[in-house]
Amino acid sequence: MIHNFNAGPSILPKEVFEEASRSVLDFNYTGLSILEIGHRTPLFQPVMDEARALVKELMSLDDDHEVLFLHGGATTQFMQVPMNLLNENEAAAYMETGVWANKAIKEAKLFGHIEIVGSSKEDNYTSIPKNISVTPTAAYFHITTNETIAGTQWHTMPYDCGVPLVADMSSDILSRQLDFNKFDLIYASAQKNMGAAGVNLVVVNKNILGKVNRALPAILDYRNHIKEGSMLNTPPVFAIYVAMLTLRWLKNKGGVAAIEKENDAKAKLFYDTLDTLPVFKGPVAKEDRSKMNAVFIMEDAALEKEFVDLCKANGMVGVKGHRSVSGFRVSMYNALTIESVKALTDLMKDFAKLHG
């Protein structure tokens, strides 16, 4: 049996694979593949409609929030957000919490002034800064809710920051209950909790748009995508279809409230095990540990390769840490079962006995 702990693209529900694979050969008994149907046809329009409706339902979004499925992943959003929301003579507030936050900051600096209102750089991004103060004149406040590489996560959202709140939720979208209406813009690449690589979800409060004085390229103006129902140009049809199937799977499981309970149980099992085994060490502050991406290291770095080899021999893939930080990373996204987490924690216990 394979246990998939990859950080992204990552594990998807088995039933989503099965339905998607059938549709590659024959979509809805039409004799056509999902890969070859026209996006502006009666065949695909219901897919787009259902995908957008499911996001609205699962997030309990109000009428001010629009749902878009766009190309380019979160990386495109690093520049599309400030292009649409930040004038050159304005400042936007950003949190510096790790690799992905830094990438967003770098791109935003091309469009206006950026104020770093909190940073965990000095502790090597092992915590989420507290006591944040956002300037009331800021165009918006940007956070990365879960740092996939650093293994940190916001557990209390800065809903009352006083300015429009923007969030990169790529690695924890729909994994827990939040008041999504209090975010003015959310973006998330799909390939961790929501589907296959190739599509990006954007949820935007339409009332914050149209306030910049620069000319916007048509393809980068959120208002154009809203007007055209995410079909301004040819959308990533297959990726949206897989996202729709994944969203349908989540709804059938009981929605975000139900998956949050499962995610809490998986994270508790893993971290409780980690904290009882001296051979391993978790560098992240306990109150800021990610429930999606658990990072850990060995007290004795010389044992790392042995543990990686043991994981491989037992069908556990994706355990090795990101190349920029080494160590280990276990990604526990929505579709990962608690049985896989138990298999890993049992292996960790066995390894600790050998080296205790």
C-alpha positions as CSV (number, residue, x, y, z in Angstrom):
1,M,0.0,0.0,0.0
2,I,1.2,3.5,-0.8
3,H,0.8,6.3,1.7
4,N,1.0,9.6,-0.1
5,F,2.4,12.5,2.0
6,N,3.5,14.6,-0.9
7,A,3.1,18.4,-0.5
8,G,1.7,19.1,-3.9
9,P,0.5,17.9,-6.3
10,S,-0.8,15.6,-3.6
11,I,-3.2,12.9,-2.7
12,L,-6.8,13.0,-4.0
13,P,-9.8,10.9,-3.0
14,K,-10.0,7.5,-4.7
15,E,-13.5,8.1,-6.0
16,V,-12.3,11.3,-7.7
17,F,-9.6,9.4,-9.5
18,E,-12.1,6.8,-10.6
19,E,-14.7,9.2,-11.9
20,A,-12.1,11.5,-13.6
21,S,-10.4,8.5,-15.3
22,R,-13.8,7.3,-16.7
23,S,-14.5,10.8,-18.0
24,V,-11.1,10.9,-19.8
25,L,-12.5,8.1,-22.0
26,D,-16.2,8.9,-22.0
27,F,-17.6,12.0,-20.3
28,N,-21.1,11.5,-19.1
29,Y,-21.8,8.9,-21.7
30,T,-21.4,11.3,-24.5
31,G,-18.7,9.3,-26.3
32,L,-16.4,12.3,-25.9
33,S,-13.5,12.7,-23.5
34,I,-13.5,15.5,-21.0
35,L,-10.2,16.5,-22.6
36,E,-11.9,17.3,-25.9
37,I,-15.2,18.9,-25.2
38,G,-15.7,22.6,-25.9
39,H,-15.7,24.8,-22.9
40,R,-18.6,27.0,-24.2
41,T,-20.9,24.0,-24.8
42,P,-23.8,22.6,-22.8
43,L,-21.5,19.8,-21.9
44,F,-19.0,21.8,-19.8
45,Q,-21.1,24.7,-18.6
46,P,-22.8,22.5,-15.9
47,V,-19.3,21.5,-14.6
48,M,-18.3,25.2,-14.2
49,D,-21.6,26.1,-12.6
50,E,-21.5,23.2,-10.1
51,A,-17.9,23.9,-9.2
52,R,-18.6,27.6,-8.5
53,A,-21.8,26.8,-6.6
54,L,-20.1,24.2,-4.4
55,V,-17.4,26.7,-3.4
56,K,-20.1,29.2,-2.5
57,E,-22.0,26.6,-0.5
58,L,-19.0,25.1,1.3
59,M,-17.7,28.5,2.2
60,S,-21.1,30.0,3.0
61,L,-20.3,33.0,0.8
62,D,-22.5,36.0,0.6
63,D,-23.6,37.7,-2.6
64,D,-20.8,40.2,-2.6
65,H,-18.2,37.4,-3.1
66,E,-17.5,36.1,-6.6
67,V,-15.9,32.7,-7.3
68,L,-13.4,32.4,-10.1
69,F,-11.4,29.5,-11.6
70,L,-8.3,30.9,-13.2
71,H,-5.0,29.9,-14.8
72,G,-1.6,30.5,-13.4
73,G,-1.7,29.1,-9.9
74,A,-1.0,31.1,-6.7
75,T,2.2,32.5,-8.3
76,T,0.2,34.5,-10.8
77,Q,-1.8,35.8,-7.9
78,F,1.3,37.2,-6.3
79,M,1.3,39.9,-8.9
80,Q,-2.4,39.9,-10.0
81,V,-3.6,40.9,-6.5
82,P,-1.5,44.1,-6.2
83,M,-2.0,44.9,-9.8
84,N,-5.8,45.1,-9.1
85,L,-5.8,46.5,-5.6
86,L,-2.7,48.6,-5.1
87,N,-1.9,52.1,-6.6
88,E,1.7,53.2,-7.0
89,N,1.3,55.9,-4.4
90,E,-0.2,53.6,-1.8
91,A,1.1,51.0,0.6
92,A,-0.1,47.5,1.3
93,A,0.7,45.5,4.5
94,Y,2.2,42.1,4.3
95,M,3.2,39.4,6.8
96,E,6.6,37.8,6.2
97,T,6.2,34.2,7.4
98,G,8.2,32.1,5.0
99,V,9.0,31.3,1.4
100,W,5.6,31.8,-0.1
101,A,4.9,35.0,1.8
102,N,8.3,36.3,0.6
103,K,7.4,35.5,-3.0
104,A,4.2,37.4,-2.7
105,I,6.1,40.4,-1.2
106,K,8.6,40.4,-4.0
107,E,6.0,40.6,-6.7
108,A,3.9,43.2,-4.9
109,K,6.8,45.6,-4.7
110,L,6.5,46.1,-8.4
111,F,3.2,47.9,-8.0
112,G,3.5,50.0,-4.9
113,H,5.0,50.4,-1.4
114,I,5.0,47.3,0.8
115,E,5.0,47.5,4.6
116,I,6.2,44.4,6.5
117,V,4.0,44.6,9.6
118,G,5.2,41.3,11.1
119,S,8.1,38.9,10.4
120,S,9.3,35.6,11.8
121,K,12.5,35.7,9.7
122,E,14.7,36.0,12.8
123,D,13.5,32.6,14.2
124,N,13.8,31.0,10.8
125,Y,10.1,31.2,10.1
126,T,9.2,28.7,12.9
127,S,6.4,30.8,14.3
128,I,3.6,33.3,13.3
129,P,4.3,36.8,14.6
130,K,1.9,38.2,17.2
131,N,0.7,41.7,18.2
132,I,0.3,42.9,14.6
133,S,-0.6,46.5,13.9
134,V,-1.8,47.4,10.4
135,T,-1.8,51.0,9.2
136,P,-5.4,52.1,8.6
137,T,-4.5,53.6,5.3
138,A,-3.1,50.4,3.9
139,A,-4.7,49.3,0.6
140,Y,-5.0,45.8,2.0
141,F,-3.4,43.3,4.4
142,H,-1.9,40.1,2.9
143,I,-1.3,36.9,4.9
144,T,-0.3,33.4,3.9
145,T,-2.6,31.2,6.1
146,N,-0.4,28.1,5.9
147,E,3.3,28.1,5.0
148,T,3.8,24.7,3.3
149,I,7.6,24.7,3.6
150,A,8.0,26.2,7.1
151,G,5.2,24.2,8.5
152,T,3.4,27.1,10.3
153,Q,-0.3,28.0,10.2
154,W,-2.5,30.9,11.3
155,H,-4.9,29.6,13.9
156,T,-6.5,32.9,14.7
157,M,-7.3,35.1,11.7
158,P,-6.8,38.9,11.8
159,Y,-10.4,39.5,10.8
160,D,-10.4,42.9,12.5
161,C,-7.3,44.4,10.8
162,G,-9.3,47.4,9.7
163,V,-8.4,47.1,6.0
164,P,-9.3,44.6,3.2
165,L,-8.0,41.2,4.1
166,V,-6.2,39.1,1.4
167,A,-5.1,35.5,2.0
168,D,-3.1,33.0,0.1
169,M,-4.8,29.7,1.2
170,S,-3.2,27.4,-1.3
171,S,-2.2,24.7,1.2
172,D,-5.1,24.8,3.7
173,I,-8.2,25.9,1.6
174,L,-11.4,24.2,2.8
175,S,-9.5,22.3,5.5
176,R,-11.2,24.1,8.4
177,Q,-14.1,26.3,9.3
178,L,-13.4,30.0,8.8
179,D,-15.6,33.1,8.3
180,F,-14.7,33.3,4.6
181,N,-16.9,36.4,4.1
182,K,-14.5,38.4,6.3
183,F,-11.8,37.9,3.6
184,D,-11.9,40.4,0.7
185,L,-9.8,38.2,-1.5
186,I,-8.8,34.5,-1.2
187,Y,-6.6,32.7,-3.7
188,A,-5.6,29.0,-3.6
189,S,-3.9,26.7,-6.1
190,A,-6.0,23.6,-6.3
191,Q,-3.4,20.8,-6.2
192,K,-3.3,20.3,-2.4
193,N,-6.8,20.2,-1.0
194,M,-9.0,20.9,-4.0
195,G,-8.0,18.9,-7.1
196,A,-5.4,18.6,-9.7
197,A,-2.7,21.1,-10.7
198,G,-3.6,23.6,-13.4
199,V,-6.3,25.7,-11.9
200,N,-6.4,28.4,-9.2
201,L,-9.4,29.4,-7.1
202,V,-10.0,33.1,-6.5
203,V,-12.8,34.3,-4.2
204,V,-13.1,38.1,-4.3
205,N,-15.4,40.7,-2.8
206,K,-16.4,42.6,-5.9
207,N,-16.7,45.8,-3.9
208,I,-12.9,46.2,-3.6
209,L,-12.3,46.1,-7.4
210,G,-12.0,49.0,-9.9
211,K,-10.2,51.4,-7.5
212,V,-6.7,51.4,-9.1
213,N,-5.8,54.1,-11.6
214,R,-3.5,52.0,-13.8
215,A,-4.6,50.4,-17.0
216,L,-5.0,46.6,-16.5
217,P,-4.4,44.0,-19.2
218,A,-7.8,42.4,-19.9
219,I,-6.7,38.9,-18.9
220,L,-5.5,40.2,-15.5
221,D,-8.5,42.2,-14.5
222,Y,-10.7,40.3,-12.1
223,R,-13.8,42.2,-13.3
224,N,-13.5,40.7,-16.8
225,H,-13.3,37.2,-15.4
226,I,-16.4,37.9,-13.2
227,K,-18.3,39.2,-16.2
228,E,-17.4,36.2,-18.3
229,G,-18.0,33.6,-15.6
230,S,-14.4,32.4,-15.6
231,M,-14.5,31.9,-19.3
232,L,-12.8,35.1,-20.5
233,N,-10.4,32.7,-22.3
234,T,-10.3,28.9,-22.5
235,P,-10.3,27.7,-18.9
236,P,-8.3,24.6,-17.7
237,V,-11.3,22.3,-18.4
238,F,-9.9,19.1,-16.9
239,A,-8.5,20.7,-13.8
240,I,-11.8,22.4,-13.1
241,Y,-13.6,19.1,-13.6
242,V,-11.4,17.4,-11.1
243,A,-11.9,20.3,-8.7
244,M,-15.6,20.0,-9.1
245,L,-15.4,16.3,-8.3
246,T,-13.3,17.0,-5.2
247,L,-15.6,19.7,-4.0
248,R,-18.6,17.3,-4.5
249,W,-16.7,14.6,-2.5
250,L,-16.1,17.1,0.3
251,K,-19.8,18.1,0.4
252,N,-20.8,14.4,0.5
253,K,-18.5,13.9,3.5
254,G,-20.4,16.6,5.5
255,G,-18.5,19.7,4.3
256,V,-15.8,21.7,5.9
257,A,-17.0,21.0,9.5
258,A,-16.7,17.3,9.0
259,I,-13.3,17.4,7.3
260,E,-12.0,19.7,10.0
261,K,-12.6,17.0,12.6
262,E,-10.7,14.5,10.6
263,N,-7.8,16.9,10.0
264,D,-7.7,17.7,13.7
265,A,-7.5,14.0,14.6
266,K,-4.7,13.4,12.1
267,A,-2.7,16.3,13.3
268,K,-3.1,15.4,17.0
269,L,-2.0,11.8,16.3
270,F,1.0,12.9,14.5
271,Y,2.2,15.7,16.8
272,D,1.4,13.6,20.0
273,T,3.7,10.9,18.6
274,L,6.4,13.3,17.5
275,D,6.5,14.9,21.0
276,T,7.0,11.5,22.7
277,L,10.0,10.4,20.6
278,P,13.3,12.1,21.5
279,V,15.0,10.9,18.3
280,F,12.8,13.4,16.4
281,K,12.4,17.1,16.9
282,G,9.7,19.6,15.8
283,P,11.2,23.0,15.2
284,V,7.9,24.9,14.9
285,A,6.4,26.7,17.9
286,K,3.7,24.4,19.2
287,E,0.9,27.0,19.0
288,D,1.7,27.7,15.4
289,R,2.1,24.2,14.0
290,S,0.5,23.5,10.7
291,K,-2.2,20.8,10.6
292,M,-1.6,20.4,6.9
293,N,2.3,20.3,6.7
294,A,4.1,18.9,9.7
295,V,7.9,19.5,9.5
296,F,10.4,17.8,11.7
297,I,14.1,16.9,11.9
298,M,16.3,14.3,13.6
299,E,18.3,15.1,16.7
300,D,21.1,13.2,14.9
301,A,21.1,14.3,11.3
302,A,23.2,11.3,10.4
303,L,20.0,9.2,10.8
304,E,18.0,11.1,8.3
305,K,18.8,8.9,5.3
306,E,18.1,5.7,7.2
307,F,14.6,7.0,8.1
308,V,13.9,8.1,4.5
309,D,14.9,4.7,3.2
310,L,12.7,3.0,5.8
311,C,9.7,5.2,4.7
312,K,10.3,4.3,1.1
313,A,10.5,0.6,2.0
314,N,7.1,0.8,3.7
315,G,5.4,2.6,0.8
316,M,5.5,6.1,2.4
317,V,6.2,8.7,-0.3
318,G,6.8,12.5,0.0
319,V,8.2,12.4,3.6
320,K,11.5,14.0,2.7
321,G,11.6,17.7,3.5
322,H,11.7,20.5,1.0
323,R,15.1,20.9,-0.7
324,S,15.6,24.4,0.8
325,V,15.2,23.2,4.5
326,S,16.0,19.4,4.4
327,G,14.6,17.3,7.3
328,F,11.2,15.9,6.9
329,R,7.7,17.0,6.0
330,V,4.4,15.2,6.3
331,S,1.5,16.7,4.4
332,M,-1.9,15.7,5.8
333,Y,-4.3,17.2,3.3
334,N,-8.1,16.5,3.3
335,A,-7.9,13.3,1.3
336,L,-5.2,11.7,3.4
337,T,-6.7,9.1,5.7
338,I,-5.9,8.7,9.4
339,E,-4.8,5.2,8.6
340,S,-1.9,6.6,6.6
341,V,-1.0,8.8,9.5
342,K,-1.2,5.9,11.9
343,A,1.1,3.8,9.7
344,L,3.7,6.6,9.7
345,T,3.5,7.1,13.4
346,D,3.9,3.4,14.1
347,L,6.9,3.4,11.8
348,M,8.3,6.4,13.7
349,K,7.9,4.5,17.0
350,D,9.7,1.5,15.6
351,F,12.5,3.7,14.4
352,A,12.8,5.3,17.8
353,K,13.1,2.0,19.5
354,L,16.1,1.1,17.3
355,H,17.8,4.4,18.1
356,G,16.5,5.2,21.6
